Amino acid sequence: MERQVFDAIRNRRSIREFTGQPVARDLLQQIITAGIWAPSGLNNQPWRFVIIRDHEINAKLASLTHYAHIVQAAPALIAVYLDQKKMYDPVKDHQAAGACIQNMLLAAHELGLGAVWLGQILKNRDRVNDVLQLSDQFDLMALLALGYPKHRNQQSRRQPLTDFILHEFGGDTP
Ligand SMILES: Cc1cc2nc3c(=O)[nH]c(=O)nc-3n(C[C@H](O)[C@H](O)[C@H](O)COP(=O)(O)O)c2cc1C
């Protein structure tokens, strides 16, 4: 049995080093399409995106994060926002943004691209909005750095499954 979704979930890694190869607009649109097919409460689709393939903008955004080297060198960036005018419940809308971003990371992986979810830049979210010419109607959720991976030897670890399961009720069947 093919397990493409599970394999993508398991094998996706955060990619922080890219070749200089540009990323085609069509691929970025496919990645955003994966994002917008995430579930959202009441199907309100509160996400919005800014696509960046402009070295000058990269440089301005790089100055706003500890991860400047990643942002500076990324052939493409996608800023993921919540549109506050579309939101109806803060917790649920933020959960939807997370689902959207994870879909995007998995789509990038399937397309042979690498990506990393950058959150540290959120401490300068207001200045990011200035650079991207957006009002405070739009609340930055993440900056995704994307490109073709320089290598694929990234390692990541998870604690054992049993660490996470608080209780299991029932269980008369396997
Ligand atoms: C909310 C969030 C914020 C993150 N912020 C950063 C970041 O600012 N810089 C960075 O290099 N990685 C960032 N990451 C990536 C995590 O470090 C990475 O997902 C984690 O170490 C697990 O590695 P993996 O994605 O390869 O499985 C962030 C991930 C999430 C979900």
The ligand as an ORCA input file, in Angstrom:
! r2SCAN-3c Opt
* xyz 0 1
  C       6.253     27.798     15.225
  C       7.620     27.419     14.649
  C       8.609     28.369     14.609
  C       9.872     28.043     14.079
  N      10.809     29.027     13.982
  C      12.024     28.725     13.452
  C      12.979     29.758     13.279
  O      12.747     30.939     13.578
  N      14.189     29.406     12.765
  C      14.476     28.127     12.377
  O      15.580     27.898     11.898
  N      13.558     27.140     12.499
  C      12.349     27.406     13.022
  N      11.389     26.419     13.123
  C      11.692     25.048     12.650
  C      11.949     24.089     13.828
  O      13.201     24.378     14.402
  C      11.903     22.642     13.297
  O      10.628     22.370     12.770
  C      12.194     21.628     14.420
  O      13.531     21.767     14.880
  C      12.001     20.173     13.962
  O      12.806     19.900     12.818
  P      12.140     19.347     11.470
  O      11.218     20.413     10.950
  O      13.286     19.097     10.510
  O      11.394     18.096     11.802
  C      10.129     26.716     13.615
  C       9.094     25.773     13.652
  C       7.847     26.132     14.137
  C       6.723     25.101     14.101
*
